[in-house]
Structures are given as structure tokens and as C-alpha cells.
Amino acid sequence: MSFRDTTSLESERILGSCQVTDLYLLGLAVLDGVRFVTFKESINLAAVAGALPAKLIVIR
């Protein structure tokens, strides 16, 4: 996965530099067919192609 690949990440939905790492890791999880676990509730699933709510686990 690459940030230059416009089919994986929708750059217009990335709102700030704080989201870059989280969205990259979510994208890798989607490509590998695994879940991404985080403490952050503000991750925008729409920014990653193919990301479904079931792929994102938020620990509260």
C-alpha cells in the first residue's frame, strides 16, 4: 500500500497529520484481511477504500 495509490486512500478525507498513521495502518489491515485495533474513536472509515466497521475495533 502506498500513499501515492489513490485507489486505497482518499486523501481529501484525511483531515490532518494526526490521522495519517492511523489510516495507513487501517489500510494495511483491510488489505491483509485483519482488524485494526485502536483507542481512537475519530478514525474516518470513508478515507480507506474497503474499510468496514467490522474491520475497526475501538477500545474504550
DSSP file (Angstrom, degrees, kcal/mol; ACC not computed):
  #  RESIDUE AA STRUCTURE BP1 BP2  ACC     N-H-->O    O-->H-N    N-H-->O    O-->H-N    TCO  KAPPA ALPHA  PHI   PSI    X-CA   Y-CA   Z-CA
    1    1 A M              0   0    0      0, 0.0     2,-0.3     0, 0.0    27,-0.0   0.000 360.0 360.0 360.0 141.0    0.0    0.0    0.0
    2    2 A S    >   -     0   0    0      3,-0.1     3,-1.1     1,-0.1     7,-0.3  -0.978 360.0-130.6-137.0 148.0    1.2    3.5   -0.9
    3    3 A F  T 3  S+     0   0    0     -2,-0.3     8,-0.1     1,-0.2     6,-0.1   0.709 111.3  61.7 -68.6 -18.2    0.0    7.0   -0.2
    4    4 A R  T 3  S+     0   0    0      1,-0.0     2,-1.0     2,-0.0    -1,-0.2   0.683  81.6  93.2 -78.1 -18.4    0.5    7.6   -3.9
    5    5 A D    X>  -     0   0    0     -3,-1.1     4,-1.3     1,-0.2     3,-1.1  -0.666  58.9-169.5 -78.8 104.1   -2.1    4.9   -4.7
    6    6 A T  T 34 S+     0   0    0     -2,-1.0    -1,-0.2     1,-0.2     5,-0.1   0.544  79.1  67.0 -75.9  -5.5   -5.3    6.9   -5.0
    7    7 A T  T 34 S+     0   0    0      1,-0.1    -1,-0.2     3,-0.1     3,-0.1   0.681 105.2  40.8 -86.3 -17.6   -7.4    3.7   -5.0
    8    8 A S  T <4 S+     0   0    0     -3,-1.1    41,-2.7     1,-0.3     2,-0.4   0.869 120.1  31.4 -95.0 -45.4   -6.5    2.8   -1.4
    9    9 A L  B  <  -A   48   0A   0     -4,-1.3     2,-0.9    -7,-0.3    -1,-0.3  -0.935  65.4-144.4-119.3 138.4   -6.7    6.1    0.4
   10   10 A E    >   -     0   0    0     37,-2.7     3,-2.2    -2,-0.4     4,-0.3  -0.841  15.0-165.5-100.5  98.3   -8.9    9.1   -0.3
   11   11 A S  G >  S+     0   0    0     -2,-0.9     3,-1.2     1,-0.3    -1,-0.2   0.757  82.2  64.8 -60.9 -27.9   -6.6   12.0    0.5
   12   12 A E  G 3  S+     0   0    0      1,-0.2    -1,-0.3    -3,-0.1    35,-0.1   0.675 100.0  54.4 -69.9 -14.2   -9.4   14.6    0.6
   13   13 A R  G <  S+     0   0    0     -3,-2.2     2,-0.8    34,-0.1    -1,-0.2   0.471  83.0  97.0 -95.7  -4.7  -10.9   12.7    3.6
   14   14 A I    <   -     0   0    0     -3,-1.2     3,-0.1    -4,-0.3     6,-0.0  -0.785  54.5-174.1 -86.1 114.3   -7.7   12.9    5.6
   15   15 A L        -     0   0    0     -2,-0.8     2,-0.3     1,-0.2    -1,-0.2   0.660  56.2  -5.9 -89.8 -17.4   -8.2   16.0    7.8
   16   16 A G  S >  S-     0   0    0      1,-0.1     3,-1.4     0, 0.0     4,-0.5  -0.992  72.0 -92.9-168.1 170.3   -4.8   16.3    9.5
   17   17 A S  T >> S+     0   0    0     -2,-0.3     3,-0.7     1,-0.3     4,-0.5   0.752 114.0  68.3 -65.6 -23.9   -1.4   14.8   10.0
   18   18 A C  H 3> S+     0   0    0      1,-0.2     4,-0.5     2,-0.1    -1,-0.3   0.771  99.4  51.1 -65.6 -24.8   -2.6   13.0   13.2
   19   19 A Q  H <> S+     0   0    0     -3,-1.4     4,-2.7     1,-0.2     5,-0.3   0.645  86.5  84.7 -87.2 -15.3   -4.7   10.7   11.0
   20   20 A V  H <> S+     0   0    0     -3,-0.7     4,-2.2    -4,-0.5     5,-0.2   0.922  93.3  41.6 -58.3 -51.2   -2.1    9.7    8.5
   21   21 A T  H  X S+     0   0    0     -4,-0.5     4,-2.6     1,-0.2    -1,-0.2   0.922 115.8  49.8 -64.3 -44.7   -0.6    6.8   10.6
   22   22 A D  H  X S+     0   0    0     -4,-0.5     4,-2.4     1,-0.2    -1,-0.2   0.914 113.1  45.9 -61.8 -43.3   -3.9    5.5   11.7
   23   23 A L  H  X S+     0   0    0     -4,-2.7     4,-2.4     2,-0.2    -1,-0.2   0.864 111.5  52.5 -69.7 -35.2   -5.4    5.5    8.2
   24   24 A Y  H  X S+     0   0    0     -4,-2.2     4,-2.2    -5,-0.3    -2,-0.2   0.936 111.8  45.7 -63.3 -46.1   -2.3    3.8    6.8
   25   25 A L  H  X S+     0   0    0     -4,-2.6     4,-2.2     2,-0.2    -2,-0.2   0.886 112.2  51.2 -66.1 -38.3   -2.5    1.1    9.4
   26   26 A L  H  X S+     0   0    0     -4,-2.4     4,-2.4    -5,-0.2    -1,-0.2   0.915 109.2  51.8 -62.5 -42.2   -6.2    0.7    8.8
   27   27 A G  H  X S+     0   0    0     -4,-2.4     4,-2.3     1,-0.2    -2,-0.2   0.899 108.9  49.5 -61.3 -41.5   -5.5    0.4    5.1
   28   28 A L  H  X S+     0   0    0     -4,-2.2     4,-2.2     2,-0.2    -1,-0.2   0.905 110.0  51.7 -63.2 -40.9   -2.9   -2.3    5.7
   29   29 A A  H  X>S+     0   0    0     -4,-2.2     5,-2.3     2,-0.2     4,-0.9   0.914 109.7  49.3 -62.3 -42.7   -5.4   -4.2    7.9
   30   30 A V  H ><5S+     0   0    0     -4,-2.4     3,-0.6     1,-0.2    -2,-0.2   0.930 112.3  47.8 -62.4 -45.3   -8.0   -4.0    5.1
   31   31 A L  H 3<5S+     0   0    0     -4,-2.3    -1,-0.2     1,-0.2    -2,-0.2   0.852 115.5  44.9 -64.2 -34.9   -5.5   -5.3    2.5
   32   32 A D  H 3<5S-     0   0    0     -4,-2.2    -1,-0.2    -5,-0.2    -2,-0.2   0.523 111.4-119.4 -88.5  -5.9   -4.4   -8.2    4.8
   33   33 A G  T <<5S+     0   0    0     -4,-0.9     2,-0.2    -3,-0.6    -3,-0.2   0.775  74.0 115.4  75.7  25.8   -7.9   -9.1    5.8
   34   34 A V      < -     0   0    0     -5,-2.3     2,-0.3    -6,-0.2    -1,-0.3  -0.642  66.5 -97.9-118.0 178.1   -7.4   -8.4    9.5
   35   35 A R        -     0   0    0     -2,-0.2     2,-0.5    -3,-0.1    21,-0.2  -0.690  22.7-135.8 -98.3 151.6   -8.8   -6.0   12.1
   36   36 A F  E     -b   56   0B   0     19,-3.4    21,-2.9    -2,-0.3     2,-0.4  -0.936  19.3-160.2-106.1 123.5   -7.3   -2.7   13.2
   37   37 A V  E     +b   57   0B   0     -2,-0.5     2,-0.3    19,-0.2    21,-0.2  -0.892  23.0 151.3-108.7 132.3   -7.5   -2.1   17.0
   38   38 A T  E     -b   58   0B   0     19,-2.5    21,-3.1    -2,-0.4    -2,-0.0  -0.940  50.7-131.7-150.3 167.8   -7.1    1.4   18.4
   39   39 A F  S    S+     0   0    0     -2,-0.3     2,-0.4    19,-0.2    19,-0.1   0.536  79.9  99.7 -95.5 -12.6   -8.0    3.7   21.2
   40   40 A K        -     0   0    0      1,-0.1     3,-0.4     2,-0.0    -2,-0.1  -0.607  48.5-172.9 -84.5 130.3   -9.0    6.5   18.8
   41   41 A E  S    S+     0   0    0     -2,-0.4    -1,-0.1     1,-0.2    17,-0.1   0.502  74.3  74.6 -94.0  -6.2  -12.7    7.0   18.1
   42   42 A S        +     0   0    0      2,-0.1     2,-0.3     0, 0.0    -1,-0.2   0.222  59.3 131.1 -96.6  15.1  -12.2    9.6   15.4
   43   43 A I        -     0   0    0     -3,-0.4     2,-0.9     1,-0.1     3,-0.1  -0.543  53.6-137.7 -74.3 128.9  -10.9    7.4   12.6
   44   44 A N    >   -     0   0    0     -2,-0.3     3,-1.6     1,-0.2     4,-0.3  -0.764  14.3-168.4 -91.1 103.7  -12.8    8.1    9.3
   45   45 A L  G >  S+     0   0    0     -2,-0.9     3,-1.6     1,-0.3     6,-0.4   0.806  83.2  68.3 -61.3 -29.6  -13.6    4.7    7.7
   46   46 A A  G 3  S+     0   0    0      1,-0.3    -1,-0.3    -3,-0.1   -33,-0.1   0.676  87.6  67.4 -66.1 -16.1  -14.6    6.6    4.5
   47   47 A A  G <  S+     0   0    0     -3,-1.6   -37,-2.7   -34,-0.2     2,-0.5   0.641  95.2  62.0 -78.7 -14.1  -10.9    7.6    3.9
   48   48 A V  B X  S-A    9   0A   0     -3,-1.6     3,-1.9    -4,-0.3   -39,-0.2  -0.956  88.6-123.3-118.5 120.4   -9.8    4.0    3.3
   49   49 A A  T 3  S+     0   0    0    -41,-2.7     3,-0.1    -2,-0.5    -2,-0.1  -0.384  95.9  11.1 -61.1 128.7  -11.3    2.0    0.4
   50   50 A G  T 3  S+     0   0    0      1,-0.3     2,-0.4    -2,-0.1    -1,-0.3   0.439  87.4 145.0  85.1  -0.2  -12.9   -1.2    1.5
   51   51 A A    <   -     0   0    0     -3,-1.9    -1,-0.3    -6,-0.4    -3,-0.1  -0.600  26.1-173.9 -76.5 125.1  -12.9   -0.3    5.2
   52   52 A L    >   -     0   0    0     -2,-0.4     3,-2.2    -3,-0.1     4,-0.4  -0.829  38.5-110.0-114.9 155.5  -15.9   -1.6    7.0
   53   53 A P  G >  S+     0   0    0      0, 0.0     3,-1.3     0, 0.0    -1,-0.1   0.819 117.3  62.8 -53.9 -31.5  -17.0   -1.0   10.6
   54   54 A A  G 3  S+     0   0    0      1,-0.2    -3,-0.0     3,-0.1     3,-0.0   0.707  97.1  58.4 -67.4 -18.8  -16.2   -4.7   11.4
   55   55 A K  G <  S+     0   0    0     -3,-2.2   -19,-3.4   -20,-0.1     2,-0.5   0.561  97.6  69.7 -85.9  -9.5  -12.5   -4.0   10.5
   56   56 A L  E <   -b   36   0B   0     -3,-1.3     2,-0.5    -4,-0.4   -19,-0.2  -0.944  60.3-173.8-117.4 118.7  -12.1   -1.3   13.1
   57   57 A I  E     -b   37   0B   0    -21,-2.9   -19,-2.5    -2,-0.5     2,-0.6  -0.951   7.4-162.1-111.6 120.2  -12.1   -2.2   16.8
   58   58 A V  E     -b   38   0B   0     -2,-0.5     2,-0.5   -21,-0.2   -19,-0.2  -0.904   9.2-146.9-105.2 122.1  -12.1    0.8   19.2
   59   59 A I              0   0    0    -21,-3.1    -2,-0.0    -2,-0.6   -18,-0.0  -0.763 360.0 360.0 -87.2 125.3  -11.1    0.0   22.8
   60   60 A R              0   0    0     -2,-0.5    -1,-0.1   -20,-0.0   -21,-0.1   0.385 360.0 360.0-111.3 360.0  -12.9    2.3   25.2
